């Protein structure tokens, strides 16, 4: 789907096609994937919320060298839930109790107590301002207005994420340049920030036109979109572009583990569930033995990111042996639509230039 009839739907980005690659955290984003999407005429993205400021600057340099167009760097405004800033001995003991059965079953040694972060969101933002990507996107809140103004002064477009109309209005009032309206079908974390994620589960079909009607900035549709039919439907709802996550995650260029990628192309991809158990924040995963085991007990959840610290030990061990049963398998509800294994063929299909 070319943008000839609606030139530059996202303003000065001058994309050839209204396709935004969703940014992934946890090592799932790669320079190769972002570059492939950008160089094919879309907007490549990189989830940088786990990177320290120096790495963000170096990442931008690598992306700039690998691309012939704009790219997007993504951060989390809120990287800790209350009580999640530093791990206490009591929280560590509670985490060990919760995961003891899984560690024993899989023969895994428990992790040490989590160290505190050695960088802040503000320090990451300073690196973004230095790196000057074409787009700075963010989830789980809205940066301070001074940050948004600093971005505008440097020619960096800002892109927020909304899961409700109220969040969309708040983003526009704060001064963001454009926003993603992300329906509950989407894979990965639900980036709600005004109400709990469980109370912000509007589907894409209902959310996008309501957000379009409520705000004056360009709206990007996300959630359950994995093929050209989804792109066309989003445009009919008033979106100026779409953001696609799971379909790009499944591409060879992403940092997706082989076991995770196999699962995405299997019949198991038809079963997904929203859960806080793997990380402490609500996210959509494929149903597998790990998720079923975590959901089978009623231990109190640790605050984000402490819950994920204990599950991260399981993830590391299962990546080493290529075991999909005990990995956290992020996936959206459109996963059964996946057909393409490279970003190039996926982009051609999404834009009507290929099967």
Secondary structure, 3 states (H helix, E strand, C coil): CECHHHCCCCHHHCCCECEEECCCCCCCCCHHHHHHHHHCCCEEEEECCCCCHHHHHHHHHHHHHHCCCCEEEEEECCCCCCCCCCCCHHHHHHHHHHHHHHHHHHCCCCCCCCCCCCCCHHHHHHHHHHHCCCEEEEECCCCCHHHHHHHHHCCCEEEEEECCHHHHHHHHHHCCCEEEEECCCCCEECCCCCCCHHHCCCCHHHHHHHHHHHCCCEEEEECCCCCHHHHHHHHHCCCCEEEECHHHHCCCCCCCCHHHHHHHCCHHHHCEEEECCCCCCCEEEECCHHHHHHHCCCCCCCCCCHHHHHHHHHHHHHHHHCCCCCCCCECCCCHHHCCCCCHHHHHHHHCCCCC
